[in-house]
Amino acid sequence: MLINHLNHKIISKKERLCRNIFSQARGLIFRKRQNIVMIFQKEKRISLHMFFVFYPIDVLILNKNKKIVEIKRNFKPFRFWNSKEKGMYIVELAYPSQYQVNDLLELKV
């Protein structure tokens, strides 16, 4: 469950966790609509593609403190995107909610 710590609103009730390189490489490819969270070992710039993901998503880049440092809204299928900011967590939301840069998220597993 993902909760916006600043306003206590639920962003996602259920999400798939991707901790290893294989699950991160697959991401949402050929999956039904769902939310995922990718967790990396250290902060880095993120490169994503939407090949074989057939619905738009919102992408949240979170730093090591789980603060949103960048948002890519309405990331459409068959496109590329590179983050400007470094992140340790990526949240891909097939069911977008309300959030903004500098919001602090809480991940409850």
N, C-alpha and C positions, 0 to 999 in steps of 0.2 A: 504494500500500500504506500502511495506517495502522498504526503500531506504538506501543504504550504505552511511552514512554521510561523510565518508572520500573521496570517489571517485565519489559520486553522481550517482551511478548506481542503477537501480531498481532491487531488488532481487525478489520481488513478487508484481504483480499488484493487486491481489485479494486473500484474505485469510479469513478464518472463525475465529472469536474470541471465545475463550472458557474461560469464567470468573468464572463459578461455578463448583462445584465438579462433577456434573452430566455430563456436557458437556466435562470436562477434562477426566473423567473416560472413556467415549465413544471414544473421540479422533477421529481417522480415521477408527475405527472398522466398517466394512461393508459399508464404504463410497466410492464413486467414487474418483478418483485421484483429490486431491486438497491440498492446503496449509492451515495450521492452526497455530494460535498463542494462547498459554495458558498463562494466567496472574495469578500469585499467590500473596497472601497478603504479603509474606516475602520470602527472599532468603532461598533455601533449596536444598539438594541433590536430584536428580531426578532419579526415577526408571521407565523404560518404557518397554513395551512388544509390539510385533508386531503380536499378535494373531488376525486372521481374517482381517488383512490388507494385500492385495495381490500384493503389489508393494513396491519396496525399496524407502526409503526416506533419506534425510539428516536432522539431528537434530542439531539445534543451541541452546546452553545454553547461555542466556544473564543475566548479573547482573542487579542490580537496576538502573544503568545508561544506560542500553541497549547496553552495550559493550559485544561482543562475548567473552566468557571465555572458551568455549569448543565446539568442533564440532565432531559429530559422522556422518561420511560419509557412504553412501550406507548401511543403516540399513535395513537388509533384513527381509522378512516375517517370522513369527514364531520363533523369537529370543527375548532374554532379553538383557537389557543393563542398567547399573547404571553409572551415571555421577560421575566424580571425583571432579568436582567443584560445588559450590552452584550457583543456579540461581533463578531469580524472573520471568523470561519469558522463555518459550520454543517455538521455532519456528520449526515446522515440515514441511519440504519442499518436496512435491511430484515432484516438478519441480525445481531441484537444479540449482544454479547459482554460481557466483564467490564471495567468501567471505573467510575470514581467521580470526583466533583468533586475538583479539584486535581491529577488525573493530567496529565502532560505528554505530548502526542502528537507523533509524528514523521510527516510526510507525505512519502512517497517516490513521486515521479512517474516 
